[in-house]
Amino acid sequence: MKASILIYDEKCPYCVTISKIVDLSSRFETISYQSEEAQKLLKEEFDDPGFTFFLFEDEKIFYGDQAAKRTAEKLYRSKIIGKIFYELYPSLSKLFAFLSKRPGIENPECDGERCLIQQNNGGIVERKSNL
């Protein structure tokens, strides 16, 4: 399996901390949301990618709290830590967005057939293309 791609906001301390931890694992490649590479990848998959945390895998894209949860599960192989990340992501991301005067979290548009899970704070969609 190819490395998962984590797209994070380089101006969010919470996201940067997660990306630095994830960078220690060979199972992940990290890319800043603000980079051309990330924007190209997001535009290939979404009409409107919004502004959130993304984890691209071979067949699925996790975003928002679902991306935080899946990242923790893959990194720590622990459902408990995954649950903690999942539960903390919405409040911490809102707090850091407020403190840094960044835009709030905005989920991508989850179009019909590709949409596997859609919630207020995140979701999962099937990939249009493979890594």
MDTraj code that builds the backbone (N, CA, C; nanometers):
import mdtraj as md
import numpy as np

residues = "MET LYS ALA SER ILE LEU ILE TYR ASP GLU LYS CYS PRO TYR CYS VAL THR ILE SER LYS ILE VAL ASP LEU SER SER ARG PHE GLU THR ILE SER TYR GLN SER GLU GLU ALA GLN LYS LEU LEU LYS GLU GLU PHE ASP ASP PRO GLY PHE THR PHE PHE LEU PHE GLU ASP GLU LYS ILE PHE TYR GLY ASP GLN ALA ALA LYS ARG THR ALA GLU LYS LEU TYR ARG SER LYS ILE ILE GLY LYS ILE PHE TYR GLU LEU TYR PRO SER LEU SER LYS LEU PHE ALA PHE LEU SER LYS ARG PRO GLY ILE GLU ASN PRO GLU CYS ASP GLY GLU ARG CYS LEU ILE GLN GLN ASN ASN GLY GLY ILE VAL GLU ARG LYS SER ASN LEU".split()
xyz = np.array([
    [0.0837, -0.1188, 0.0000],
    [0.0000, 0.0000, 0.0000],
    [0.0879, 0.1247, 0.0000],
    [0.0467, 0.2216, -0.0762],
    [0.1192, 0.3484, -0.0817],
    [0.0950, 0.4266, 0.0466],
    [0.1798, 0.5249, 0.0708],
    [0.1641, 0.6090, 0.1893],
    [0.0360, 0.6911, 0.1783],
    [-0.0313, 0.7082, 0.2903],
    [-0.1479, 0.7955, 0.2948],
    [-0.0989, 0.9392, 0.2900],
    [-0.1813, 1.0269, 0.2340],
    [-0.1454, 1.1681, 0.2245],
    [-0.2301, 1.2470, 0.3222],
    [-0.1639, 1.3175, 0.4117],
    [-0.2302, 1.4010, 0.5102],
    [-0.2168, 1.5460, 0.4662],
    [-0.3297, 1.6147, 0.4515],
    [-0.3286, 1.7567, 0.4148],
    [-0.3755, 1.8353, 0.5361],
    [-0.2905, 1.9282, 0.5809],
    [-0.3152, 2.0018, 0.7044],
    [-0.2955, 2.1513, 0.6828],
    [-0.3529, 2.2300, 0.7733],
    [-0.3387, 2.3764, 0.7706],
    [-0.2096, 2.4146, 0.8420],
    [-0.1146, 2.4712, 0.7694],
    [0.0151, 2.5058, 0.8277],
    [0.0074, 2.6223, 0.9259],
    [-0.1081, 2.6871, 0.9370],
    [-0.1228, 2.7990, 1.0303],
    [-0.2016, 2.7591, 1.1558],
    [-0.2333, 2.6305, 1.1681],
    [-0.3069, 2.5785, 1.2835],
    [-0.2101, 2.4985, 1.3707],
    [-0.1833, 2.5447, 1.4943],
    [-0.0867, 2.4744, 1.5799],
    [-0.1228, 2.3277, 1.6048],
    [-0.2506, 2.2982, 1.6232],
    [-0.2970, 2.1602, 1.6440],
    [-0.2635, 2.0744, 1.5218],
    [-0.2943, 2.1261, 1.4029],
    [-0.2694, 2.0520, 1.2783],
    [-0.1204, 2.0324, 1.2528],
    [-0.0415, 2.1349, 1.2799],
    [0.1034, 2.1258, 1.2608],
    [0.1621, 2.0214, 1.3553],
    [0.1148, 2.0196, 1.4795],
    [0.1636, 1.9205, 1.5758],
    [0.1324, 1.7794, 1.5276],
    [0.0100, 1.7578, 1.4819],
    [-0.0266, 1.6258, 1.4296],
    [0.0609, 1.5911, 1.3095],
    [0.0824, 1.6867, 1.2189],
    [0.1623, 1.6577, 1.0989],
    [0.3065, 1.6232, 1.1351],
    [0.3617, 1.6874, 1.2374],
    [0.4991, 1.6562, 1.2789],
    [0.5085, 1.5167, 1.3390],
    [0.4079, 1.4788, 1.4159],
    [0.4051, 1.3429, 1.4716],
    [0.3918, 1.2414, 1.3587],
    [0.3013, 1.2697, 1.2658],
    [0.2752, 1.1801, 1.1532],
    [0.3974, 1.1683, 1.0623],
    [0.4728, 1.2770, 1.0473],
    [0.5926, 1.2764, 0.9625],
    [0.6954, 1.1730, 1.0060],
    [0.6893, 1.1319, 1.1311],
    [0.7831, 1.0319, 1.1824],
    [0.7526, 0.8916, 1.1305],
    [0.6349, 0.8735, 1.0731],
    [0.5934, 0.7432, 1.0222],
    [0.6101, 0.7371, 0.8709],
    [0.6574, 0.6253, 0.8223],
    [0.6722, 0.6084, 0.6771],
    [0.5388, 0.5783, 0.6096],
    [0.4331, 0.5633, 0.6888],
    [0.3005, 0.5336, 0.6321],
    [0.2289, 0.6587, 0.5830],
    [0.2875, 0.7770, 0.6064],
    [0.2212, 0.9026, 0.5718],
    [0.3136, 0.9953, 0.4941],
    [0.2520, 1.0731, 0.4075],
    [0.3175, 1.1876, 0.3442],
    [0.2344, 1.3077, 0.3875],
    [0.2984, 1.4142, 0.4353],
    [0.2235, 1.5322, 0.4792],
    [0.2428, 1.6470, 0.3812],
    [0.1322, 1.7172, 0.3549],
    [0.1334, 1.8292, 0.2612],
    [0.0515, 1.9435, 0.3216],
    [0.1034, 2.0631, 0.3156],
    [0.0315, 2.1802, 0.3643],
    [-0.0881, 2.2105, 0.2736],
    [-0.2021, 2.2416, 0.3349],
    [-0.3225, 2.2797, 0.2611],
    [-0.2932, 2.3959, 0.1664],
    [-0.2052, 2.4853, 0.2070],
    [-0.1759, 2.6048, 0.1298],
    [-0.0861, 2.5775, 0.0089],
    [-0.0305, 2.4582, -0.0039],
    [0.0621, 2.4276, -0.1135],
    [-0.0115, 2.4029, -0.2450],
    [0.0613, 2.4250, -0.3555],
    [0.0048, 2.3981, -0.4887],
    [-0.0294, 2.2509, -0.5045],
    [0.0565, 2.1640, -0.4515],
    [0.0346, 2.0196, -0.4613],
    [-0.0973, 1.9781, -0.3952],
    [-0.1231, 2.0306, -0.2759],
    [-0.2468, 1.9983, -0.2046],
    [-0.3676, 2.0520, -0.2804],
    [-0.3581, 2.1755, -0.3285],
    [-0.4708, 2.2352, -0.4013],
    [-0.5032, 2.1571, -0.5280],
    [-0.4002, 2.1106, -0.5970],
    [-0.4213, 2.0310, -0.7181],
    [-0.4916, 1.8992, -0.6840],
    [-0.4452, 1.8330, -0.5812],
    [-0.5042, 1.7063, -0.5379],
    [-0.6499, 1.7257, -0.4948],
    [-0.6774, 1.8306, -0.4191],
    [-0.8139, 1.8579, -0.3735],
    [-0.9067, 1.8914, -0.4900],
    [-0.8573, 1.9693, -0.5859],
    [-0.9411, 2.0065, -0.7009],
    [-0.9716, 1.8871, -0.7915],
    [-0.8819, 1.7870, -0.7929],
    [-0.9080, 1.6651, -0.8700],
    [-1.0227, 1.5850, -0.8089],
    [-1.0425, 1.5981, -0.6792],
    [-1.1403, 1.5158, -0.6083],
    [-1.2701, 1.5875, -0.5724],
    [-1.2660, 1.7198, -0.5546],
    [-1.3829, 1.7940, -0.5066],
    [-1.4102, 1.9159, -0.5932],
    [-1.5396, 1.9449, -0.6141],
    [-1.5767, 2.0710, -0.6786],
    [-1.5464, 2.1860, -0.5833],
    [-1.5764, 2.1652, -0.4554],
    [-1.5488, 2.2631, -0.3509],
    [-1.4887, 2.1879, -0.2324],
    [-1.3561, 2.1948, -0.2154],
    [-1.2937, 2.1170, -0.1084],
    [-1.3139, 2.1741, 0.0315],
    [-1.3674, 2.2948, 0.0424],
    [-1.3837, 2.3533, 0.1745],
    [-1.2482, 2.3829, 0.2376],
    [-1.2444, 2.3822, 0.3699],
    [-1.1212, 2.4113, 0.4426],
    [-1.1210, 2.3257, 0.5680],
    [-1.0503, 2.2144, 0.5630],
    [-1.0458, 2.1217, 0.6751],
    [-0.9223, 2.0332, 0.6655],
    [-0.9143, 1.9362, 0.7499],
    [-0.8060, 1.8396, 0.7607],
    [-0.8421, 1.7208, 0.6708],
    [-0.7508, 1.6736, 0.5861],
    [-0.7795, 1.5641, 0.4935],
    [-0.6795, 1.4506, 0.5096],
    [-0.7270, 1.3277, 0.4896],
    [-0.6406, 1.2110, 0.4810],
    [-0.6822, 1.1324, 0.3577],
    [-0.5927, 1.1269, 0.2586],
    [-0.6171, 1.0535, 0.1350],
    [-0.5584, 0.9136, 0.1480],
    [-0.6409, 0.8116, 0.1250],
    [-0.5942, 0.6734, 0.1178],
    [-0.6207, 0.6228, -0.0234],
    [-0.5859, 0.4982, -0.0492],
    [-0.5996, 0.4439, -0.1842],
    [-0.7398, 0.4599, -0.2422],
    [-0.8421, 0.4275, -0.1639],
    [-0.9782, 0.4276, -0.2166],
    [-1.0718, 0.5279, -0.1508],
    [-1.0278, 0.5888, -0.0396],
    [-1.1157, 0.6788, 0.0353],
    [-1.0428, 0.8072, 0.0731],
    [-1.1235, 0.9114, 0.0950],
    [-1.0728, 1.0380, 0.1486],
    [-1.1500, 1.0655, 0.2773],
    [-1.0776, 1.0828, 0.3853],
    [-1.1359, 1.1172, 0.5144],
    [-1.1143, 1.2671, 0.5328],
    [-1.2129, 1.3359, 0.5888],
    [-1.1949, 1.4786, 0.6149],
    [-1.2519, 1.5171, 0.7502],
    [-1.1987, 1.6275, 0.8046],
    [-1.2438, 1.6764, 0.9349],
    [-1.2131, 1.5783, 1.0453],
    [-1.3098, 1.5585, 1.1365],
    [-1.2866, 1.4704, 1.2500],
    [-1.2647, 1.3258, 1.2072],
    [-1.3219, 1.2852, 1.0956],
    [-1.2992, 1.1490, 1.0458],
    [-1.1532, 1.1310, 1.0033],
    [-1.0916, 1.2361, 0.9483],
    [-0.9491, 1.2309, 0.9119],
    [-0.8623, 1.2236, 1.0369],
    [-0.8977, 1.2999, 1.1399],
    [-0.8220, 1.2964, 1.2658],
    [-0.8320, 1.1578, 1.3290],
    [-0.9507, 1.1017, 1.3287],
    [-0.9719, 0.9686, 1.3871],
    [-0.8932, 0.8620, 1.3109],
    [-0.9041, 0.8626, 1.1791],
    [-0.8359, 0.7610, 1.0966],
    [-0.6836, 0.7743, 1.1087],
    [-0.6341, 0.8973, 1.1128],
    [-0.4905, 0.9209, 1.1294],
    [-0.4424, 0.8599, 1.2602],
    [-0.5149, 0.8859, 1.3669],
    [-0.4768, 0.8319, 1.4978],
    [-0.4817, 0.6797, 1.4975],
    [-0.5843, 0.6227, 1.4372],
    [-0.5949, 0.4767, 1.4303],
    [-0.4770, 0.4161, 1.3559],
    [-0.4411, 0.4757, 1.2434],
    [-0.3289, 0.4237, 1.1636],
    [-0.1953, 0.4433, 1.2335],
    [-0.1813, 0.5558, 1.2990],
    [-0.0548, 0.5880, 1.3626],
    [-0.0341, 0.5085, 1.4913],
    [-0.1366, 0.5014, 1.5725],
    [-0.1235, 0.4391, 1.7037],
    [-0.1838, 0.2992, 1.7112],
    [-0.2585, 0.2600, 1.6085],
    [-0.3269, 0.1309, 1.6094],
    [-0.4105, 0.1150, 1.7370],
    [-0.4671, 0.2243, 1.7823],
    [-0.5447, 0.2248, 1.9056],
    [-0.6784, 0.2944, 1.8822],
    [-0.7850, 0.2228, 1.9102],
    [-0.9168, 0.2837, 1.8956],
    [-0.9407, 0.3891, 2.0034],
    [-0.8769, 0.3741, 2.1189],
    [-0.8948, 0.4708, 2.2270],
    [-0.8350, 0.6056, 2.1867],
    [-0.7117, 0.6064, 2.1364],
    [-0.6491, 0.7319, 2.0935],
    [-0.7245, 0.7889, 1.9739],
    [-0.7681, 0.7024, 1.8830],
    [-0.8490, 0.7474, 1.7702],
    [-0.9748, 0.8173, 1.8167],
    [-1.0393, 0.7617, 1.9195],
    [-1.1614, 0.8226, 1.9729],
    [-1.1315, 0.9582, 2.0364],
    [-1.0186, 0.9686, 2.1071],
    [-0.9806, 1.0962, 2.1690],
    [-0.9586, 1.2022, 2.0614],
    [-0.8802, 1.1688, 1.9559],
    [-0.8573, 1.2637, 1.8460],
    [-0.9899, 1.3018, 1.7816],
    [-1.0752, 1.2031, 1.7592],
    [-1.2049, 1.2238, 1.6959],
    [-1.2899, 1.3210, 1.7777],
    [-1.2887, 1.3036, 1.9091],
    [-1.3707, 1.3883, 1.9948],
    [-1.3112, 1.5266, 2.0162],
    [-1.1783, 1.5370, 2.0148],
    [-1.1133, 1.6668, 2.0371],
    [-1.1065, 1.7536, 1.9120],
    [-1.1020, 1.6919, 1.7949],
    [-1.0806, 1.7674, 1.6712],
    [-1.1780, 1.8847, 1.6535],
    [-1.3100, 1.8638, 1.6635],
    [-1.4010, 1.9776, 1.6376],
    [-1.3765, 2.0969, 1.7296],
    [-1.3610, 2.0719, 1.8589],
    [-1.3439, 2.1854, 1.9510],
    [-1.2059, 2.2488, 1.9380],
    [-1.1002, 2.1673, 1.9227],
    [-0.9661, 2.2249, 1.9089],
    [-0.9507, 2.3008, 1.7773],
    [-1.0062, 2.2478, 1.6693],
    [-0.9934, 2.3180, 1.5412],
    [-1.0680, 2.4511, 1.5441],
    [-1.1843, 2.4546, 1.6085],
    [-1.2582, 2.5809, 1.6212],
    [-1.1822, 2.6798, 1.7088],
    [-1.1259, 2.6305, 1.8185],
    [-1.0495, 2.7165, 1.9088],
    [-0.9292, 2.7779, 1.8374],
    [-0.8506, 2.6953, 1.7671],
    [-0.7328, 2.7476, 1.6983],
    [-0.7705, 2.8373, 1.5804],
    [-0.8809, 2.8072, 1.5137],
    [-0.9269, 2.8960, 1.4062],
    [-0.9610, 3.0338, 1.4639],
    [-1.0277, 3.0370, 1.5778],
    [-1.0635, 3.1627, 1.6427],
    [-0.9386, 3.2379, 1.6881],
    [-0.8487, 3.1677, 1.7584],
    [-0.7289, 3.2322, 1.8116],
    [-0.6367, 3.2862, 1.7029],
    [-0.6289, 3.2150, 1.5905],
    [-0.5389, 3.2572, 1.4832],
    [-0.6099, 3.3410, 1.3771],
    [-0.7401, 3.3685, 1.4010],
    [-0.8206, 3.4479, 1.3072],
    [-0.8217, 3.3850, 1.1677],
    [-0.8248, 3.2523, 1.1652],
    [-0.8315, 3.1762, 1.0404],
    [-0.9773, 3.1490, 1.0081],
    [-1.0055, 3.1130, 0.8838],
    [-1.1439, 3.0768, 0.8515],
    [-1.1865, 2.9538, 0.9306],
    [-1.3145, 2.9444, 0.9555],
    [-1.3664, 2.8278, 1.0250],
    [-1.3605, 2.7038, 0.9371],
    [-1.3812, 2.5900, 0.9981],
    [-1.3798, 2.4641, 0.9257],
    [-1.4985, 2.4618, 0.8298],
    [-1.4722, 2.4205, 0.7096],
    [-1.5775, 2.4077, 0.6094],
    [-1.5564, 2.2744, 0.5384],
    [-1.6532, 2.1840, 0.5538],
    [-1.6422, 2.0534, 0.4898],
    [-1.6554, 2.0648, 0.3386],
    [-1.5929, 1.9721, 0.2660],
    [-1.6113, 1.9709, 0.1209],
    [-1.7534, 1.9283, 0.0868],
    [-1.7930, 1.9549, -0.0363],
    [-1.9226, 1.9064, -0.0815],
    [-1.9121, 1.7557, -0.0990],
    [-2.0073, 1.6853, -0.0419],
    [-2.0070, 1.5394, -0.0448],
    [-2.1157, 1.4960, -0.1424],
    [-2.0767, 1.4728, -0.2684],
    [-2.1769, 1.4420, -0.3689],
    [-2.2243, 1.2972, -0.3607],
    [-2.3527, 1.2808, -0.3774],
    [-2.4299, 1.1578, -0.3711],
    [-2.3606, 1.0237, -0.3633],
    [-2.3258, 0.9668, -0.4771],
    [-2.2766, 0.8293, -0.4819],
    [-2.1412, 0.8108, -0.4141],
    [-2.0569, 0.9095, -0.4163],
    [-1.9238, 0.8986, -0.3560],
    [-1.9269, 0.9164, -0.2047],
    [-2.0308, 0.9766, -0.1526],
    [-2.0383, 1.0101, -0.0110],
    [-2.0694, 0.8856, 0.0722],
    [-1.9758, 0.8475, 0.1591],
    [-1.9951, 0.7312, 0.2452],
    [-2.0470, 0.7713, 0.3829],
    [-1.9919, 0.8778, 0.4386],
    [-2.0354, 0.9321, 0.5679],
    [-2.0257, 1.0834, 0.5585],
    [-2.1291, 1.1523, 0.6037],
    [-2.1228, 1.2981, 0.6114],
    [-2.1831, 1.3418, 0.7432],
    [-2.1031, 1.4157, 0.8211],
    [-2.1466, 1.4676, 0.9493],
    [-2.1103, 1.6149, 0.9538],
    [-2.1544, 1.6840, 1.0565],
    [-2.1236, 1.8267, 1.0697],
    [-1.9740, 1.8541, 1.0754],
    [-1.8981, 1.7640, 1.1398],
    [-1.7561, 1.7885, 1.1618],
    [-1.6632, 1.7066, 1.0733],
    [-1.7168, 1.6332, 0.9768],
    [-1.6299, 1.5548, 0.8900],
    [-1.7053, 1.4487, 0.8130],
    [-1.6294, 1.3670, 0.7406],
    [-1.6933, 1.2624, 0.6623],
    [-1.5903, 1.1797, 0.5857],
    [-1.6451, 1.0913, 0.5010],
    [-1.5625, 1.0027, 0.4187],
    [-1.6261, 0.9961, 0.2804],
    [-1.5427, 1.0098, 0.1762],
    [-1.5895, 0.9941, 0.0379],
    [-1.5001, 0.8942, -0.0338],
    [-1.5552, 0.8318, -0.1367],
    [-1.4756, 0.7441, -0.2214],
    [-1.3903, 0.8294, -0.3142],
    [-1.2716, 0.7807, -0.3468],
    [-1.1807, 0.8522, -0.4367],
    [-1.2314, 0.8470, -0.5807],
    [-1.2077, 0.9543, -0.6552],
    [-1.2298, 0.9538, -0.8006],
    [-1.1113, 0.8859, -0.8673],
    [-0.9932, 0.9184, -0.8159],
    [-0.8705, 0.8640, -0.8725],
    [-0.7862, 0.8024, -0.7617],
    [-0.6938, 0.7155, -0.7987],
    [-0.6049, 0.6533, -0.6999],
    [-0.4779, 0.7338, -0.6845],
    [-0.4094, 0.7120, -0.5723],
    [-0.2840, 0.7814, -0.5440],
    [-0.1812, 0.7518, -0.6497],
])
top = md.Topology()
chain = top.add_chain()
for i, resn in enumerate(residues, 1):
    res = top.add_residue(resn, chain, resSeq=i)
    for name in ("N", "CA", "C"):
        top.add_atom(name, md.element.get_by_symbol(name[0]), res)
traj = md.Trajectory(xyz[None], top)
